[in-house]
Amino acid sequence: MSLDKDTRAGGREGQTFRGQGALLRHVNLVRLPHTVFALPFALVGVVLASYVAPITISVVLWVVVAFTTARFAAMGFNRIVDREIDARNPRTRSREIPSGAMTVREAGVAVILASLLFVIAAWQLNTLCLLLAPVALAWVLFYSYTKRFTRWSHLVLGVGLSIAPVGGYLAITGRWSDPWWMLIALAIAVATWVGGFDILYALQDVSFDRENGLYSVPSTFGEANALGIARALHITTVAALAIAGLGAGAGALYFVGVLVAAVLLLYEHSLVKVDDFSRLDAAFFTMNGVISIVFLGFVFTERLLR
């Protein structure tokens, strides 16, 4: 088994594993390596919550289970809803459902099981998380339909993933942050970060989206303007991370982490030019994983030294 990073049109899509078997099909269905994008931010929420409430290993594990199963349900549902669109797109027609490697029924069962596990994980955390679980699940499933009627589906996705740090914080404390705007700032940071890099990812489908009546920022405003919007969103990301740190009472290392994240985002944008998307794979897959993990590293180290 090996990870395939190739994204040639009509070939195997990037970030999938080569091999056979039911487990591998499900891993590839939801692009499990992409979990590394936002899971670290869920753990950032946990670390910031530890300033005001104690944490346990079991709670952290349930947070990981909750995030992973919610993401599985959302991605699996997206593949079901988009199966006909994916079949028409040369870049995505090799995905599990349009290629025939997995049936809609098999994917549907997996989505249902993942959703149930997510609710169970929320129940294991606290009452507030359990009450909010259906709302969070409904939002991340709703995202799959948005490209059909709004160019801002990227931000709907961003808001969905911004639930991760908020959920991580609530899992530990069982209550909203004080000051109230700290969690809002953290959610905005993740929403704009995800929305920005999803706009970059959509650059490769501009022609297809226009031909098939699908909405996106690049297909609506053009590639150059889309790059500008993505940059503006990522500037907002850096500012919101700094504001969240102030609200949480974080120390110097946290803000060093914000600065490093800003430099990495700047480098990510240097990889994508309006007339050259050849390095988009590196910008999307590699850099965003690095950004989230590195930032978590700074936040965690700062907490250890307090």
C-alpha positions in Angstrom: 0.0 0.0 0.0 1.4 3.4 -1.0 0.1 7.0 -1.0 -0.5 8.3 -4.5 0.1 12.1 -4.9 -0.5 12.2 -8.6 -3.4 14.4 -9.9 -3.3 13.8 -13.7 -6.6 14.4 -15.3 -8.3 11.1 -15.9 -5.9 9.2 -13.6 -5.9 8.4 -10.0 -6.8 11.5 -7.9 -4.2 12.8 -5.5 -3.8 11.7 -1.8 -5.2 8.2 -2.3 -3.7 4.9 -1.3 -3.0 2.2 -3.9 -4.3 -1.3 -3.0 -7.4 -3.3 -2.6 -9.8 -4.1 0.2 -12.9 -2.7 1.9 -11.0 -0.7 4.5 -8.8 1.0 1.9 -11.9 1.9 -0.2 -13.4 3.7 2.8 -10.1 5.4 3.6 -9.9 6.7 0.0 -13.6 7.6 -0.1 -13.1 10.3 2.5 -9.4 11.1 1.7 -8.4 10.2 5.3 -5.0 12.0 5.0 -6.9 15.3 4.8 -7.9 14.8 8.4 -4.6 16.4 9.3 -5.8 19.7 8.0 -8.3 20.6 10.7 -7.8 18.0 13.5 -4.9 20.0 14.9 -7.2 23.0 15.2 -9.6 20.9 17.2 -6.7 20.1 19.5 -5.8 23.8 19.6 -9.3 24.3 21.1 -8.5 21.6 23.7 -5.2 23.2 24.6 -6.7 26.7 25.0 -9.5 25.2 27.1 -6.9 23.6 29.4 -6.1 27.1 30.7 -9.5 27.2 32.5 -10.4 23.5 33.0 -8.6 20.2 33.5 -8.2 17.7 30.7 -8.0 13.9 30.6 -6.6 11.6 28.0 -10.0 10.0 27.5 -11.6 13.3 26.7 -8.9 14.1 24.2 -9.5 10.7 22.5 -13.2 11.3 22.3 -12.5 14.7 20.7 -10.4 12.9 18.1 -13.2 10.3 17.5 -15.8 13.1 17.2 -13.9 15.1 14.7 -12.8 12.1 12.6 -16.3 10.6 12.4 -18.0 13.9 11.7 -15.5 14.5 8.9 -16.0 11.0 7.6 -19.8 11.5 7.5 -19.4 14.9 5.7 -17.0 13.6 3.1 -18.8 10.4 2.5 -22.1 12.2 2.1 -20.4 14.7 -0.3 -19.2 11.8 -2.5 -22.8 10.4 -2.6 -24.4 13.7 -3.4 -21.8 14.6 -6.0 -21.4 11.2 -7.7 -22.9 12.3 -11.0 -20.9 15.5 -11.1 -17.7 13.5 -10.2 -18.4 11.1 -13.0 -18.4 13.9 -15.6 -15.2 15.6 -14.3 -12.0 14.0 -15.7 -10.2 15.0 -12.4 -12.7 13.1 -10.2 -14.2 10.3 -12.2 -11.7 7.8 -10.6 -13.3 8.4 -7.2 -14.8 5.3 -5.6 -18.5 5.7 -6.4 -18.3 7.0 -10.1 -15.5 4.4 -10.8 -17.7 1.6 -9.5 -15.2 0.6 -6.7 -17.9 1.3 -4.1 -21.7 1.3 -4.3 -23.9 4.2 -3.1 -25.4 1.8 -0.6 -22.0 0.9 0.9 -21.1 4.5 1.1 -24.5 5.4 2.7 -24.1 2.7 5.4 -20.6 4.1 6.2 -22.0 7.6 6.5 -24.8 6.5 8.8 -22.4 4.6 11.0 -20.0 7.5 11.2 -22.8 9.9 12.1 -24.0 7.6 14.9 -20.4 7.3 16.2 -20.1 11.1 16.1 -23.3 11.5 18.3 -22.0 8.8 20.7 -18.6 10.6 21.0 -20.4 13.9 21.7 -22.5 12.1 24.3 -19.3 10.9 26.0 -18.0 14.4 26.2 -20.7 16.4 27.9 -24.4 17.5 27.6 -23.6 20.7 25.7 -21.7 18.8 23.0 -24.5 16.3 22.7 -27.1 19.0 22.2 -25.0 20.7 19.6 -24.0 17.5 17.7 -27.1 17.4 15.4 -26.6 21.1 14.5 -23.0 20.5 13.7 -23.8 17.4 11.7 -26.6 19.1 9.7 -24.2 22.0 8.8 -21.4 19.8 7.5 -23.9 17.7 5.5 -25.6 20.8 4.1 -22.3 21.9 2.6 -22.5 19.2 -0.1 -25.4 21.0 -1.8 -24.1 24.6 -1.7 -22.0 24.6 -4.9 -25.3 24.3 -6.8 -26.7 27.7 -5.7 -23.9 29.9 -4.1 -20.4 30.9 -5.1 -19.5 31.1 -1.4 -19.6 27.3 -0.7 -16.0 27.7 0.3 -17.0 29.6 3.3 -19.8 27.2 4.2 -17.1 24.5 4.2 -14.9 26.8 6.3 -17.6 27.4 8.9 -18.1 23.6 9.0 -14.5 23.0 9.9 -14.5 25.9 12.3 -16.7 23.8 14.5 -13.6 21.7 15.3 -11.8 24.1 17.6 -15.0 25.3 19.1 -16.0 21.8 19.8 -12.6 21.0 21.2 -12.9 23.9 23.7 -16.5 23.0 24.7 -15.6 19.4 25.2 -13.2 20.4 28.0 -15.1 23.3 29.6 -18.7 22.5 28.9 -19.4 26.2 28.5 -18.6 29.1 26.1 -15.4 31.0 26.5 -14.8 34.1 28.6 -14.3 36.5 27.0 -17.1 35.4 24.6 -15.2 36.7 21.5 -12.2 34.4 22.0 -14.0 31.4 20.5 -15.6 33.5 17.8 -12.1 34.7 16.7 -10.8 31.2 16.7 -13.7 30.0 14.6 -13.2 32.9 12.2 -9.6 32.0 11.9 -10.3 28.4 10.9 -13.3 29.4 8.6 -11.2 31.9 6.6 -8.2 29.6 6.5 -10.3 26.7 5.1 -12.3 29.0 2.8 -9.1 30.5 1.4 -7.4 27.2 0.6 -10.6 25.7 -0.8 -10.8 28.7 -3.2 -7.3 27.8 -4.3 -8.3 24.1 -4.7 -11.3 25.2 -6.9 -9.0 26.9 -9.4 -8.4 23.6 -11.2 -12.1 23.2 -11.9 -13.0 26.7 -13.3 -13.8 25.5 -16.8 -15.7 22.4 -15.6 -17.8 24.4 -13.1 -18.8 27.0 -15.7 -19.8 24.3 -18.2 -21.8 22.4 -15.7 -23.6 25.4 -14.0 -21.7 25.0 -10.7 -20.8 27.9 -8.5 -17.4 28.8 -7.0 -15.4 32.0 -6.4 -12.9 31.2 -9.3 -15.7 30.4 -11.8 -17.6 33.6 -10.8 -14.9 36.2 -10.4 -12.0 34.7 -12.5 -8.7 33.2 -11.4 -6.9 36.5 -10.6 -9.7 37.8 -8.4 -10.1 34.5 -6.7 -6.4 34.6 -5.7 -7.0 38.0 -4.3 -10.0 36.9 -2.3 -8.1 33.9 -1.0 -5.3 36.2 0.1 -7.7 38.5 1.9 -9.2 35.5 3.7 -5.8 34.3 4.9 -4.9 37.8 6.1 -8.1 37.6 8.2 -7.0 34.2 9.4 -3.7 35.5 10.9 -5.5 38.5 12.5 -8.2 36.3 14.0 -5.6 33.8 15.4 -3.8 36.7 17.1 -7.1 38.0 18.6 -8.0 34.5 19.8 -4.6 34.3 21.6 -5.2 37.6 23.3 -8.6 36.4 24.5 -7.2 33.1 25.8 -4.3 34.8 27.6 -1.8 32.9 25.6 1.9 33.6 26.0 4.7 34.6 23.6 5.1 31.2 21.9 1.5 31.3 20.8 2.1 34.5 18.9 5.4 33.2 17.5 3.2 30.3 16.1 0.8 32.9 14.6 3.8 34.6 12.9 5.1 31.3 11.6 1.6 30.4 10.3 1.6 33.8 8.5 4.9 33.1 6.8 3.8 29.6 5.8 0.6 31.0 4.3 2.6 33.6 2.4 4.8 30.7 1.0 1.6 28.8 0.1 0.4 31.7 -2.0 3.7 32.0 -3.7 3.2 28.5 -5.1 0.1 29.4 -7.0 0.2 31.9 -9.9 -2.7 33.1 -12.0 -1.1 31.5 -15.0 0.5 28.5 -13.3 -1.4 26.0 -11.2 1.3 23.2 -11.5 2.2 23.5 -7.8 -1.4 23.6 -6.6 -1.1 20.1 -5.1 1.8 21.2 -2.9 0.1 24.4 -1.9 -3.2 22.6 -0.9 -2.1 19.2 0.4 1.4 19.7 1.9 1.4 23.3 3.1 -2.0 23.2 4.9 -1.1 20.1 6.8 2.2 21.7 7.8 0.5 24.9 8.9 -2.0 23.2 11.2 0.5 20.9 12.7 3.2 23.5 13.3 0.7 25.9 14.8 -0.6 23.3 17.2 3.1 22.5 18.1 3.6 26.1 19.2 0.3 26.3 21.1 1.0 23.0 22.9 4.6 24.0 23.7 3.5 27.3 25.1 1.0 25.5 27.4 3.6 23.0 28.6 5.8 25.9 29.7 3.1 27.7 31.7 
